[in-house]
Amino acid sequence: MTPGHARAPDVRTRALVGLGANLGDAEATLRSALRALQACPGCALLGCSGLWSSAPVDAEGPDFHNAVAELGCDCEPLDLLRQLQRIEYSHGRQRPSGVRNAPRTLDLDLLCFGDLRLDTPELRLPHPRMHLRAFVLAPLAELHPQWRLPGGEPIADALRRLEAGGQRLRRIGSLEA
């Protein structure tokens, strides 16, 4: 840097990533995935919720372990999506053809990428079903208790609505050391 020239501040987009697993040692997998997120090129881990347990929604199988991580990113959303998919596959993720919501070793969902609205065959932002999932909203509420869903509903109200509808979950610990 030359004298008299200030460096421009880093401009990063805040991205929210949902982490979930219900096969194998789910807690260890989520810890490993969090370390992998910290190592993503162009990303910095800004925070992570606690670890939650919930029954599968619209699916069968063992209970899920879930969390939400917040990243600061200077990459494009599709680049981040590809990095998330690489992390999933490195943890044994399989996507059986024609099977939706199958049990999985690791699921990383890009929930939001700043205020970006995107609707492509590869990626929809904000995530189109996060308002229907207590296992996403409870960890997200730990990071941002005053947050509002894209339609404007306060996160606390959305959680009450989902719990009244029968979605149950419990906080079981922390992912960060």
N, CA and C atoms as a LAMMPS dump frame, in Angstrom:
ITEM: TIMESTEP
0
ITEM: NUMBER OF ATOMS
531
ITEM: BOX BOUNDS ff ff ff
-5.0000000000000000e+02 5.0000000000000000e+02
-5.0000000000000000e+02 5.0000000000000000e+02
-5.0000000000000000e+02 5.0000000000000000e+02
ITEM: ATOMS id mol type element x y z
1 1 1 N 0.862 -1.166 0
2 1 2 C 0 0 0
3 1 3 C 0.907 1.227 0
4 2 1 N 0.586 2.157 -0.863
5 2 2 C 1.403 3.354 -0.945
6 2 3 C 0.97 4.353 0.117
7 3 1 N 1.921 5.195 0.579
8 3 2 C 1.569 6.188 1.598
9 3 3 C 0.445 7.089 1.104
10 4 1 N -0.472 7.406 2.014
11 4 2 C -1.571 8.303 1.682
12 4 3 C -2.754 7.597 1.031
13 5 1 N -2.653 6.309 0.764
14 5 2 C -3.771 5.572 0.178
15 5 3 C -4.292 4.562 1.198
16 6 1 N -5.52 4.745 1.592
17 6 2 C -6.13 3.807 2.541
18 6 3 C -6.654 2.594 1.779
19 7 1 N -6.575 1.48 2.412
20 7 2 C -7.116 0.257 1.825
21 7 3 C -8.642 0.284 1.955
22 8 1 N -9.312 -0.113 0.889
23 8 2 C -10.771 -0.196 0.942
24 8 3 C -11.165 -1.303 1.917
25 9 1 N -12.207 -1.067 2.71
26 9 2 C -12.625 -2.107 3.654
27 9 3 C -13.126 -3.332 2.898
28 10 1 N -12.963 -4.511 3.534
29 10 2 C -13.49 -5.733 2.938
30 10 3 C -15 -5.619 2.841
31 11 1 N -15.531 -5.917 1.682
32 11 2 C -16.973 -5.93 1.492
33 11 3 C -17.371 -7.387 1.342
34 12 1 N -18.07 -7.869 2.31
35 12 2 C -18.487 -9.274 2.311
36 12 3 C -19.993 -9.341 2.431
37 13 1 N -20.548 -10.325 1.772
38 13 2 C -21.97 -10.594 1.879
39 13 3 C -22.172 -11.615 2.984
40 14 1 N -23.163 -11.375 3.835
41 14 2 C -23.469 -12.324 4.897
42 14 3 C -24.349 -13.424 4.327
43 15 1 N -23.897 -14.648 4.505
44 15 2 C -24.643 -15.819 4.046
45 15 3 C -25.005 -16.672 5.258
46 16 1 N -26.208 -17.217 5.239
47 16 2 C -26.646 -18.135 6.289
48 16 3 C -26.732 -19.528 5.697
49 17 1 N -26.135 -20.483 6.397
50 17 2 C -26.078 -21.868 5.921
51 17 3 C -26.673 -22.773 6.992
52 18 1 N -27.667 -23.578 6.604
53 18 2 C -28.235 -24.577 7.496
54 18 3 C -27.421 -25.847 7.415
55 19 1 N -27.089 -26.431 8.556
56 19 2 C -26.347 -27.692 8.627
57 19 3 C -27.262 -28.745 9.236
58 20 1 N -27.295 -29.922 8.639
59 20 2 C -28.101 -31.001 9.185
60 20 3 C -27.494 -32.35 8.864
61 21 1 N -27.74 -33.325 9.74
62 21 2 C -27.265 -34.693 9.522
63 21 3 C -28.092 -35.626 10.394
64 22 1 N -28.375 -36.832 9.861
65 22 2 C -29.062 -37.826 10.694
66 22 3 C -28.58 -39.254 10.451
67 23 1 N -27.457 -39.416 9.792
68 23 2 C -26.853 -40.741 9.628
69 23 3 C -25.445 -40.722 10.2
70 24 1 N -25.014 -41.847 10.753
71 24 2 C -23.668 -41.924 11.314
72 24 3 C -23.56 -41.082 12.571
73 25 1 N -22.363 -40.608 12.857
74 25 2 C -22.133 -39.738 14.012
75 25 3 C -22.429 -38.302 13.58
76 26 1 N -23.714 -37.942 13.651
77 26 2 C -24.17 -36.655 13.124
78 26 3 C -23.454 -35.473 13.773
79 27 1 N -23.254 -35.531 15.078
80 27 2 C -22.594 -34.415 15.759
81 27 3 C -21.165 -34.241 15.258
82 28 1 N -20.425 -35.338 15.143
83 28 2 C -19.044 -35.258 14.646
84 28 3 C -19.024 -34.761 13.202
85 29 1 N -19.983 -35.193 12.416
86 29 2 C -20.059 -34.741 11.023
87 29 3 C -20.297 -33.246 10.957
88 30 1 N -21.204 -32.727 11.787
89 30 2 C -21.471 -31.287 11.762
90 30 3 C -20.261 -30.488 12.237
91 31 1 N -19.535 -31.005 13.196
92 31 2 C -18.3 -30.322 13.641
93 31 3 C -17.286 -30.279 12.497
94 32 1 N -17.146 -31.393 11.799
95 32 2 C -16.226 -31.458 10.66
96 32 3 C -16.675 -30.506 9.551
97 33 1 N -17.977 -30.476 9.287
98 33 2 C -18.505 -29.577 8.255
99 33 3 C -18.266 -28.111 8.631
100 34 1 N -18.411 -27.781 9.906
101 34 2 C -18.16 -26.406 10.345
102 34 3 C -16.696 -26.029 10.11
103 35 1 N -15.779 -26.962 10.385
104 35 2 C -14.36 -26.695 10.097
105 35 3 C -14.146 -26.499 8.595
106 36 1 N -14.833 -27.3 7.781
107 36 2 C -14.713 -27.161 6.324
108 36 3 C -15.27 -25.819 5.858
109 37 1 N -16.363 -25.359 6.466
110 37 2 C -16.907 -24.042 6.115
111 37 3 C -15.897 -22.938 6.435
112 38 1 N -15.197 -23.08 7.556
113 38 2 C -14.188 -22.086 7.931
114 38 3 C -13.063 -22.025 6.906
115 39 1 N -12.833 -23.118 6.2
116 39 2 C -11.736 -23.186 5.228
117 39 3 C -12.176 -22.858 3.804
118 40 1 N -13.456 -22.54 3.584
119 40 2 C -13.932 -22.234 2.229
120 40 3 C -13.244 -20.982 1.694
121 41 1 N -12.689 -21.057 0.489
122 41 2 C -12.082 -19.868 -0.111
123 41 3 C -13.108 -18.739 -0.251
124 42 1 N -12.697 -17.553 0.133
125 42 2 C -13.567 -16.391 0.001
126 42 3 C -14.602 -16.266 1.096
127 43 1 N -14.518 -17.093 2.148
128 43 2 C -15.508 -17.055 3.227
129 43 3 C -14.83 -16.98 4.587
130 44 1 N -15.512 -16.366 5.518
131 44 2 C -15.062 -16.323 6.906
132 44 3 C -16.253 -16.67 7.788
133 45 1 N -16.038 -17.538 8.766
134 45 2 C -17.094 -17.894 9.696
135 45 3 C -17.311 -16.726 10.657
136 46 1 N -18.547 -16.219 10.685
137 46 2 C -18.884 -15.102 11.567
138 46 3 C -19.559 -15.563 12.843
139 47 1 N -20.201 -16.726 12.788
140 47 2 C -20.888 -17.242 13.967
141 47 3 C -21.558 -18.559 13.663
142 48 1 N -21.908 -19.26 14.739
143 48 2 C -22.613 -20.53 14.588
144 48 3 C -23.568 -20.684 15.763
145 49 1 N -24.746 -21.18 15.476
146 49 2 C -25.726 -21.452 16.52
147 49 3 C -25.294 -22.642 17.344
148 50 1 N -26.084 -22.951 18.345
149 50 2 C -25.905 -24.185 19.077
150 50 3 C -26.367 -25.363 18.233
151 51 1 N -26.236 -26.538 18.811
152 51 2 C -26.613 -27.78 18.161
153 51 3 C -28.011 -28.17 18.635
154 52 1 N -28.867 -28.506 17.687
155 52 2 C -30.265 -28.833 17.962
156 52 3 C -30.578 -30.232 17.459
157 53 1 N -31.567 -30.871 18.092
158 53 2 C -32.05 -32.174 17.658
159 53 3 C -33.532 -32.058 17.343
160 54 1 N -33.942 -32.682 16.231
161 54 2 C -35.353 -32.637 15.84
162 54 3 C -35.723 -33.895 15.068
163 55 1 N -36.995 -34.226 15.125
164 55 2 C -37.509 -35.32 14.307
165 55 3 C -37.501 -34.871 12.853
166 56 1 N -37.35 -35.798 11.909
167 56 2 C -37.401 -35.431 10.491
168 56 3 C -38.758 -34.794 10.141
169 57 1 N -38.736 -33.829 9.242
170 57 2 C -39.955 -33.188 8.742
171 57 3 C -40.149 -33.653 7.303
172 58 1 N -41.309 -34.187 7.013
173 58 2 C -41.617 -34.701 5.669
174 58 3 C -40.618 -35.77 5.238
175 59 1 N -40.154 -36.581 6.197
176 59 2 C -39.145 -37.596 5.893
177 59 3 C -39.193 -38.679 6.96
178 60 1 N -38.478 -39.752 6.695
179 60 2 C -38.334 -40.857 7.636
180 60 3 C -36.89 -40.878 8.14
181 61 1 N -36.642 -41.711 9.152
182 61 2 C -35.277 -41.906 9.607
183 61 3 C -35.056 -41.385 11.003
184 62 1 N -33.799 -41.494 11.463
185 62 2 C -33.45 -41.037 12.814
186 62 3 C -33.582 -39.521 12.94
187 63 1 N -33.591 -39.058 14.183
188 63 2 C -33.634 -37.615 14.434
189 63 3 C -32.429 -36.943 13.795
190 64 1 N -32.629 -35.695 13.412
191 64 2 C -31.569 -34.873 12.832
192 64 3 C -30.87 -34.068 13.91
193 65 1 N -29.604 -33.77 13.653
194 65 2 C -28.861 -32.748 14.382
195 65 3 C -28.769 -31.568 13.426
196 66 1 N -29.015 -30.357 13.946
197 66 2 C -29.055 -29.169 13.095
198 66 3 C -28.335 -27.995 13.747
199 67 1 N -27.894 -27.085 12.899
200 67 2 C -27.308 -25.815 13.333
201 67 3 C -27.402 -24.849 12.154
202 68 1 N -27.103 -23.59 12.412
203 68 2 C -27.005 -22.576 11.365
204 68 3 C -25.684 -21.839 11.559
205 69 1 N -24.96 -21.687 10.46
206 69 2 C -23.699 -20.936 10.469
207 69 3 C -23.876 -19.659 9.667
208 70 1 N -23.205 -18.617 10.096
209 70 2 C -23.207 -17.348 9.364
210 70 3 C -21.803 -17.123 8.816
211 71 1 N -21.731 -16.876 7.515
212 71 2 C -20.464 -16.655 6.836
213 71 3 C -20.427 -15.25 6.26
214 72 1 N -19.244 -14.681 6.204
215 72 2 C -19.007 -13.485 5.418
216 72 3 C -18.332 -13.942 4.137
217 73 1 N -18.921 -13.634 2.994
218 73 2 C -18.437 -14.182 1.718
219 73 3 C -18.095 -13.075 0.73
220 74 1 N -16.993 -13.277 0.011
221 74 2 C -16.697 -12.386 -1.106
222 74 3 C -16.697 -13.181 -2.41
223 75 1 N -17.526 -14.227 -2.424
224 75 2 C -17.706 -15.032 -3.631
225 75 3 C -19.155 -14.885 -4.105
226 76 1 N -19.456 -15.457 -5.23
227 76 2 C -20.815 -15.435 -5.765
228 76 3 C -21.642 -16.542 -5.112
229 77 1 N -22.965 -16.392 -5.039
230 77 2 C -23.782 -17.41 -4.376
231 77 3 C -23.67 -18.802 -5.011
232 78 1 N -23.58 -18.888 -6.335
233 78 2 C -23.444 -20.205 -6.953
234 78 3 C -22.082 -20.824 -6.651
235 79 1 N -21.051 -19.999 -6.492
236 79 2 C -19.749 -20.517 -6.08
237 79 3 C -19.838 -21.091 -4.664
238 80 1 N -20.532 -20.381 -3.776
239 80 2 C -20.701 -20.881 -2.414
240 80 3 C -21.513 -22.174 -2.432
241 81 1 N -22.575 -22.227 -3.22
242 81 2 C -23.371 -23.45 -3.319
243 81 3 C -22.499 -24.628 -3.741
244 82 1 N -21.651 -24.435 -4.727
245 82 2 C -20.77 -25.52 -5.185
246 82 3 C -19.79 -25.95 -4.086
247 83 1 N -19.303 -24.977 -3.31
248 83 2 C -18.425 -25.328 -2.191
249 83 3 C -19.193 -26.149 -1.148
250 84 1 N -20.444 -25.764 -0.87
251 84 2 C -21.257 -26.511 0.082
252 84 3 C -21.484 -27.94 -0.408
253 85 1 N -21.755 -28.086 -1.688
254 85 2 C -21.977 -29.426 -2.241
255 85 3 C -20.717 -30.278 -2.181
256 86 1 N -19.558 -29.666 -2.402
257 86 2 C -18.299 -30.414 -2.278
258 86 3 C -18.099 -30.91 -0.846
259 87 1 N -18.426 -30.059 0.117
260 87 2 C -18.303 -30.466 1.518
261 87 3 C -19.27 -31.617 1.807
262 88 1 N -20.5 -31.515 1.315
263 88 2 C -21.468 -32.613 1.509
264 88 3 C -20.924 -33.927 0.96
265 89 1 N -20.464 -33.908 -0.279
266 89 2 C -19.977 -35.132 -0.915
267 89 3 C -18.739 -35.678 -0.209
268 90 1 N -17.882 -34.793 0.304
269 90 2 C -16.694 -35.267 1.023
270 90 3 C -17.067 -35.947 2.336
271 91 1 N -18.297 -35.729 2.791
272 91 2 C -18.808 -36.363 4.01
273 91 3 C -19.769 -37.512 3.685
274 92 1 N -19.721 -37.994 2.461
275 92 2 C -20.512 -39.17 2.093
276 92 3 C -21.938 -38.904 1.671
277 93 1 N -22.292 -37.655 1.379
278 93 2 C -23.66 -37.333 0.977
279 93 3 C -24.005 -38.039 -0.32
280 94 1 N -25.173 -38.643 -0.348
281 94 2 C -25.696 -39.258 -1.556
282 94 3 C -27.042 -38.621 -1.85
283 95 1 N -27.368 -38.489 -3.109
284 95 2 C -28.649 -37.932 -3.53
285 95 3 C -29.358 -38.96 -4.413
286 96 1 N -30.07 -39.911 -3.791
287 96 2 C -30.745 -40.934 -4.589
288 96 3 C -31.771 -40.314 -5.536
289 97 1 N -31.751 -40.755 -6.767
290 97 2 C -32.659 -40.229 -7.786
291 97 3 C -34.115 -40.489 -7.394
292 98 1 N -34.926 -39.452 -7.463
293 98 2 C -36.347 -39.573 -7.201
294 98 3 C -36.727 -39.658 -5.735
295 99 1 N -35.752 -39.565 -4.827
296 99 2 C -36.037 -39.644 -3.398
297 99 3 C -35.794 -38.27 -2.783
298 100 1 N -36.85 -37.677 -2.261
299 100 2 C -36.749 -36.36 -1.645
300 100 3 C -36.686 -36.522 -0.128
301 101 1 N -35.869 -35.745 0.514
302 101 2 C -35.746 -35.738 1.974
303 101 3 C -35.292 -37.076 2.544
304 102 1 N -34.406 -37.754 1.844
305 102 2 C -33.861 -39.026 2.337
306 102 3 C -32.949 -38.757 3.529
307 103 1 N -32.783 -39.744 4.422
308 103 2 C -31.779 -39.582 5.481
309 103 3 C -30.422 -39.254 4.851
310 104 1 N -29.596 -38.511 5.581
311 104 2 C -28.334 -38.085 4.974
312 104 3 C -27.224 -37.933 5.991
313 105 1 N -26.013 -38.141 5.492
314 105 2 C -24.838 -37.947 6.335
315 105 3 C -24.593 -36.468 6.591
316 106 1 N -24.922 -35.624 5.601
317 106 2 C -24.729 -34.186 5.747
318 106 3 C -25.592 -33.452 4.738
319 107 1 N -26.239 -32.405 5.211
320 107 2 C -27.031 -31.528 4.351
321 107 3 C -26.624 -30.1 4.683
322 108 1 N -26.161 -29.368 3.674
323 108 2 C -25.81 -27.958 3.831
324 108 3 C -26.708 -27.154 2.905
325 109 1 N -27.573 -26.339 3.475
326 109 2 C -28.508 -25.534 2.691
327 109 3 C -28.125 -24.068 2.765
328 110 1 N -27.981 -23.446 1.61
329 110 2 C -27.766 -22.002 1.556
330 110 3 C -29.132 -21.356 1.778
331 111 1 N -29.307 -20.747 2.946
332 111 2 C -30.597 -20.183 3.336
333 111 3 C -30.79 -18.77 2.794
334 112 1 N -29.775 -17.95 2.94
335 112 2 C -29.818 -16.555 2.491
336 112 3 C -28.419 -16.155 2.061
337 113 1 N -28.37 -15.248 1.118
338 113 2 C -27.105 -14.667 0.675
339 113 3 C -27.345 -13.165 0.606
340 114 1 N -27.083 -12.494 1.732
341 114 2 C -27.436 -11.082 1.838
342 114 3 C -28.93 -10.935 1.638
343 115 1 N -29.319 -9.921 0.891
344 115 2 C -30.73 -9.7 0.569
345 115 3 C -31.083 -10.217 -0.816
346 116 1 N -30.191 -10.986 -1.403
347 116 2 C -30.379 -11.45 -2.77
348 116 3 C -31.614 -12.325 -2.903
349 117 1 N -32.38 -12.054 -3.94
350 117 2 C -33.5 -12.914 -4.33
351 117 3 C -33.096 -13.545 -5.653
352 118 1 N -33.172 -14.869 -5.695
353 118 2 C -32.706 -15.609 -6.856
354 118 3 C -33.627 -16.802 -7.061
355 119 1 N -33.998 -17.054 -8.304
356 119 2 C -34.841 -18.208 -8.61
357 119 3 C -34.349 -18.826 -9.908
358 120 1 N -33.433 -19.784 -9.77
359 120 2 C -32.895 -20.5 -10.917
360 120 3 C -33.112 -21.991 -10.672
361 121 1 N -32.959 -22.817 -11.703
362 121 2 C -33.107 -24.255 -11.469
363 121 3 C -32.101 -24.792 -10.446
364 122 1 N -30.956 -24.138 -10.309
365 122 2 C -29.911 -24.613 -9.407
366 122 3 C -30.039 -24.071 -7.982
367 123 1 N -30.581 -22.864 -7.834
368 123 2 C -30.59 -22.22 -6.522
369 123 3 C -31.738 -21.225 -6.414
370 124 1 N -32.457 -21.332 -5.292
371 124 2 C -33.498 -20.353 -4.96
372 124 3 C -33.122 -19.69 -3.644
373 125 1 N -33.125 -18.374 -3.659
374 125 2 C -32.816 -17.592 -2.465
375 125 3 C -33.854 -16.511 -2.271
376 126 1 N -34.262 -16.266 -1.027
377 126 2 C -33.952 -17.069 0.14
378 126 3 C -34.518 -18.486 -0.006
379 127 1 N -34.037 -19.389 0.844
380 127 2 C -34.464 -20.786 0.769
381 127 3 C -35.989 -20.839 0.839
382 128 1 N -36.62 -21.528 -0.106
383 128 2 C -38.083 -21.46 -0.207
384 128 3 C -38.855 -22.154 0.915
385 129 1 N -38.212 -23.002 1.726
386 129 2 C -38.951 -23.709 2.774
387 129 3 C -38.454 -23.41 4.187
388 130 1 N -37.551 -22.457 4.35
389 130 2 C -37.015 -22.239 5.693
390 130 3 C -38.094 -21.77 6.664
391 131 1 N -39.105 -21.061 6.19
392 131 2 C -40.171 -20.59 7.073
393 131 3 C -41.06 -21.728 7.573
394 132 1 N -40.883 -22.93 7.013
395 132 2 C -41.672 -24.109 7.389
396 132 3 C -40.898 -25.061 8.286
397 133 1 N -39.683 -24.707 8.685
398 133 2 C -38.784 -25.625 9.377
399 133 3 C -38.291 -25.038 10.7
400 134 1 N -38.827 -25.54 11.811
401 134 2 C -38.367 -25.078 13.129
402 134 3 C -36.893 -25.39 13.324
403 135 1 N -36.412 -26.489 12.717
404 135 2 C -35.003 -26.864 12.886
405 135 3 C -34.06 -25.896 12.19
406 136 1 N -34.583 -25.034 11.34
407 136 2 C -33.802 -23.945 10.749
408 136 3 C -33.983 -22.676 11.578
409 137 1 N -35.229 -22.392 11.939
410 137 2 C -35.525 -21.11 12.584
411 137 3 C -35.006 -21.015 14.014
412 138 1 N -35.045 -22.096 14.778
413 138 2 C -34.553 -22.013 16.165
414 138 3 C -33.054 -21.711 16.206
415 139 1 N -32.217 -22.433 15.432
416 139 2 C -30.803 -22.056 15.437
417 139 3 C -30.565 -20.653 14.875
418 140 1 N -31.316 -20.279 13.851
419 140 2 C -31.18 -18.944 13.274
420 140 3 C -31.547 -17.87 14.29
421 141 1 N -32.578 -18.142 15.102
422 141 2 C -33 -17.178 16.126
423 141 3 C -31.919 -16.967 17.18
424 142 1 N -31.076 -17.983 17.408
425 142 2 C -29.958 -17.789 18.34
426 142 3 C -28.982 -16.749 17.805
427 143 1 N -28.763 -16.773 16.496
428 143 2 C -27.828 -15.828 15.886
429 143 3 C -28.449 -14.445 15.717
430 144 1 N -29.729 -14.409 15.351
431 144 2 C -30.408 -13.147 15.05
432 144 3 C -31.826 -13.173 15.604
433 145 1 N -32.006 -12.944 16.902
434 145 2 C -33.328 -13.063 17.518
435 145 3 C -34.367 -12.075 16.982
436 146 1 N -33.945 -10.973 16.425
437 146 2 C -34.893 -9.98 15.903
438 146 3 C -35.142 -10.131 14.407
439 147 1 N -34.577 -11.168 13.815
440 147 2 C -34.66 -11.355 12.368
441 147 3 C -36.094 -11.562 11.924
442 148 1 N -36.384 -11.114 10.725
443 148 2 C -37.698 -11.327 10.118
444 148 3 C -37.524 -12.181 8.871
445 149 1 N -38.46 -13.086 8.684
446 149 2 C -38.457 -13.912 7.485
447 149 3 C -38.67 -13.038 6.269
448 150 1 N -38.31 -13.516 5.091
449 150 2 C -38.464 -12.694 3.889
450 150 3 C -39.862 -12.102 3.698
451 151 1 N -40.911 -12.762 4.165
452 151 2 C -42.266 -12.205 4.068
453 151 3 C -42.58 -11.196 5.155
454 152 1 N -41.645 -10.981 6.108
455 152 2 C -41.822 -9.994 7.157
456 152 3 C -42.199 -10.569 8.514
457 153 1 N -42.51 -11.861 8.601
458 153 2 C -42.898 -12.463 9.873
459 153 3 C -41.7 -12.515 10.823
460 154 1 N -41.862 -12.029 12.066
461 154 2 C -40.773 -12.142 13.037
462 154 3 C -40.433 -13.61 13.289
463 155 1 N -39.169 -13.888 13.444
464 155 2 C -38.726 -15.268 13.608
465 155 3 C -39.356 -15.918 14.841
466 156 1 N -39.53 -15.164 15.92
467 156 2 C -40.143 -15.721 17.135
468 156 3 C -41.583 -16.148 16.867
469 157 1 N -42.32 -15.358 16.102
470 157 2 C -43.707 -15.713 15.762
471 157 3 C -43.744 -16.959 14.887
472 158 1 N -42.821 -17.057 13.95
473 158 2 C -42.766 -18.224 13.063
474 158 3 C -42.46 -19.483 13.869
475 159 1 N -41.556 -19.384 14.821
476 159 2 C -41.235 -20.542 15.665
477 159 3 C -42.444 -20.984 16.479
478 160 1 N -43.16 -20.034 17.065
479 160 2 C -44.367 -20.383 17.827
480 160 3 C -45.389 -21.074 16.921
481 161 1 N -45.54 -20.58 15.703
482 161 2 C -46.478 -21.166 14.747
483 161 3 C -46.096 -22.61 14.44
484 162 1 N -44.811 -22.858 14.201
485 162 2 C -44.356 -24.209 13.865
486 162 3 C -44.456 -25.164 15.054
487 163 1 N -44.138 -24.676 16.247
488 163 2 C -44.255 -25.522 17.438
489 163 3 C -45.714 -25.855 17.707
490 164 1 N -46.624 -24.891 17.5
491 164 2 C -48.056 -25.162 17.67
492 164 3 C -48.534 -26.195 16.649
493 165 1 N -47.872 -26.253 15.511
494 165 2 C -48.2 -27.234 14.479
495 165 3 C -47.562 -28.592 14.711
496 166 1 N -46.815 -28.754 15.808
497 166 2 C -46.277 -30.054 16.162
498 166 3 C -44.792 -30.253 15.938
499 167 1 N -44.083 -29.271 15.393
500 167 2 C -42.631 -29.443 15.222
501 167 3 C -41.944 -29.222 16.561
502 168 1 N -41.247 -30.249 17.006
503 168 2 C -40.555 -30.203 18.287
504 168 3 C -39.055 -30.356 18.073
505 169 1 N -38.295 -29.606 18.836
506 169 2 C -36.85 -29.733 18.797
507 169 3 C -36.293 -29.318 20.137
508 170 1 N -35.033 -29.692 20.36
509 170 2 C -34.399 -29.316 21.619
510 170 3 C -32.932 -28.994 21.369
511 171 1 N -32.454 -28.046 22.132
512 171 2 C -31.041 -27.677 22.028
513 171 3 C -30.239 -28.714 22.801
514 172 1 N -29.198 -29.249 22.17
515 172 2 C -28.435 -30.332 22.794
516 172 3 C -26.97 -30.007 23.033
517 173 1 N -26.536 -28.817 22.658
518 173 2 C -25.127 -28.485 22.907
519 173 3 C -24.619 -27.413 21.99
520 174 1 N -23.309 -27.411 21.828
521 174 2 C -22.612 -26.413 21.035
522 174 3 C -21.759 -27.104 19.989
523 175 1 N -21.586 -26.454 18.844
524 175 2 C -20.69 -26.975 17.817
525 175 3 C -19.307 -26.371 17.91
526 176 1 N -19.217 -25.159 18.398
527 176 2 C -17.919 -24.497 18.472
528 176 3 C -17.193 -24.938 19.732
529 177 1 N -15.884 -25.046 19.591
530 177 2 C -15.071 -25.51 20.728
531 177 3 C -14.985 -24.462 21.816
